[in-house]
Amino acid sequence: MVGLKKAIDSLVYASVALGLLFIYAASTLVPSWLLLSIIVGEVAYAAAAIAVARGFRAAYYAVVVLALIVLAISLPQPGHYAFASDGQVGAFLIFGTGSALQICLLILIPFHLRRRAAA
């Protein structure tokens, strides 16, 4: 169970790091109001990561909610898929990796919380 928790924690921290990279990449591509909303989301994710690092169990629930929000906002956007066909490899890698991280968190966190509750 300790290994699973460490893996989840690492995924949370990786999501924050990737979010910072995303902000940098998006800073010249999106309007300022959208960039501000991305930054607010990143701050929320960073706060959840800090809570995870401090060992607050409720932080995992916050991460699940944030992962759902990220996927609900990003997956329906056709422009994100166009990165691949337009040859924007870096942008597509950020989108693809970020989506994969969120999906992994949505699978692993409930499993971890259920195992922890049963123990």
N, C-alpha and C positions, 0 to 999 in steps of 0.2 A: 504494500500500500504506500510505503514511503517513496518508492520509485515512481509510482503513478503521480503522486503529489508533486514530486520534483519535475516530472515531465510537463504537467499542467502549468506549474509555475513558470517554467521556461517558455512555454508557448505564450503565456500572458506577457512576459517580458519581451519576447520576440515581436508580439503584436504592437507593443508600444514603440519599439525601435523601428519597426516597419512603418508605423504611423508617422514618425518623425521624417523618415525618408519620403513618404507620400506627401507630406506638407511641403517639403523642399521641392519635390518634382512638380507639384500642382501650383506652386506659388506664382508661376509665370503663365499658367494656362487657364486659370479660373478667375471669375470676378471676385472682388474683395469680399463681398457678403458671403459667398460660398466658402472662400478660404477661411473666413472667421468661423463659420459653422464647423468646418473641419477641425480647426484648432480647438474649439470648445469640446468637440468629441474626443480629441486626443487628450485634452486635459482630464476629461472624465475617465478615460481608459488608464491614464497614468495614475490618477487617484486610486482607482481600483487595484492597479498593480502594487501600489504602495501598501494598500490594505492587505493584499495577498502576502506581500513580503513580511508584514507584521503579524501574520497568522490569523487574521479575522476570517472566520468561516463565512460570514455574510458577503464577503468580497467576491466569493465564487458565484453567488447568485447575481451580483452586479455585473460580473464578467459575462454571464450567460445573457443577461438582458442587453448589454452592449454589443455582444456578438450578433444577436438577433437583429438589432438596429442596423449594424454595419451591413449585414447581408441583405436586409430588407431594402436598404437604400441603394446599395451598389449593384446587386445582381440584376435588377430590372433595367439598368441603364445600357442601352445599345452601344453608346459611345465607348464603354469600357471594353466591349468585345471587339470593337473596331480597331483597338490598339494593335491587335495581332495582324489584321489584314492591312493596316496602314504601315506596318513595319516598325512600330514603336515598341521595340522589344522590352526596354526598361519599364515603360508604363504598364505593359501587359504582365510582366513578371511581378511587379508590385501588386497589381490587381489579383492575379492568380494566386500568388503566395498568401496575400492577405485573406482572400476568400477561403483558401485551404486551412489556414490557421484558425479562422473563426469556426469552420465546420468541425475541425478536430476538437476545439474547445467545447462545442455544443454536444459532442459525443462523449468526451472524456469526463467533463465536470459532473454531469448527472450520475454517471457510473461511479465516480469517486465518492460523491456525496452519499449515494445509496450504500456503497460498501462500508463507508465510515459510520453510517447510522446503524448498520447491522452489526458492527463490531462492538 
